[in-house]
Amino acid sequence: MTQPIVVVHRDATVLADAVAARLITRLVDVQAARDSASVVLTGGGVGVATLAAIAESPARAAVDWSRLDVWWGDERYLPPGHADRNETQAREALLDRVPVDPARVRPMPADDGVTTPEAAAERYADELAAAARPEDHGAVPSFDVLMLGVGPDAHVASLFPEGPALYESDRTVTAVRGAPKPPPTRISLTLPAIRSATEVWLVVAGEEKAGAARLALSGAGEGQVPAACARGRQRTRWLRDRAAAGKLPPGLDRLASP
């Protein structure tokens, strides 16, 4: 697993704009090197703000949106089109505003009132496995960028401290029941799936996240701290605003933006 790179920006707005610019550049570079690129989206305030910043950026035209595979790291198990679903928010912020190929946008299943969360998670795992290439050497694609938010309790995706899903090693996608924040029922990538990504970006804003970020980067109790376990195969970036960086461990190398 890679050692994290920490980049600090002035505030949440600058952070969202900077992450948007960084993601556009990354996707363009990947598409220049091969046929297509892939990204795993996250929800939350700064995650959605990043997508909105991409939609407003003139540089978005540099991305060939028809050659982009879009996945999600987790989802609230709610009915289709529900305002709290990460998919709904991502479509409103960005995906409905760019010429993506609908067949390459892969949301996690919604609650149809019939299917169980466990069956829905298995279905998404099957979809990931079908998209994996021989060179991925696993049951999920080697995502080019996998974006994650971090909660005040250091959770990522819907992997919460001490929750059974955090310790899942056999599945790539799991159902989560009894989550400590609403809604209690969710679907999430597991740590093995997250760690398959070429790059993992943890995007964090707000003073309430500073303690969690410090804990995750300190190395203490890594097995019980979800954010500490989220690493990319080639690169792990912690992208945060100054408020979220207020309690960084002493001596941690970081790059600060104006």
Number of C-alpha atoms within 10 A of each C-alpha: 12 14 13 21 15 20 19 22 24 14 16 22 15 18 25 28 21 18 23 24 17 12 21 18 16 17 23 18 13 15 18 13 10 8 9 17 24 21 22 21 23 28 26 17 13 22 26 21 23 29 26 22 22 26 19 15 14 9 13 19 14 11 22 17 21 16 17 20 21 21 21 24 26 29 26 24 27 18 14 13 13 15 12 16 20 24 28 17 21 21 17 14 20 20 21 13 13 16 15 18 14 12 9 15 17 16 18 27 21 21 18 13 8 6 11 13 21 15 13 21 23 18 15 22 21 16 15 19 15 12 15 17 13 9 8 14 11 16 21 23 21 25 25 22 22 27 24 27 24 23 21 15 17 23 24 30 27 30 27 22 19 13 18 13 22 25 16 16 11 9 16 24 29 27 23 25 18 11 14 12 9 9 14 13 19 26 29 27 28 26 23 22 23 29 22 24 28 18 23 27 25 24 25 32 27 17 16 15 21 25 17 25 27 20 20 24 20 15 13 12 11 15 14 18 24 27 27 23 20 28 26 25 17 15 17 24 19 21 23 29 26 21 19 25 25 16 16 20 15 8 6 11 12 14 10 13 13 7
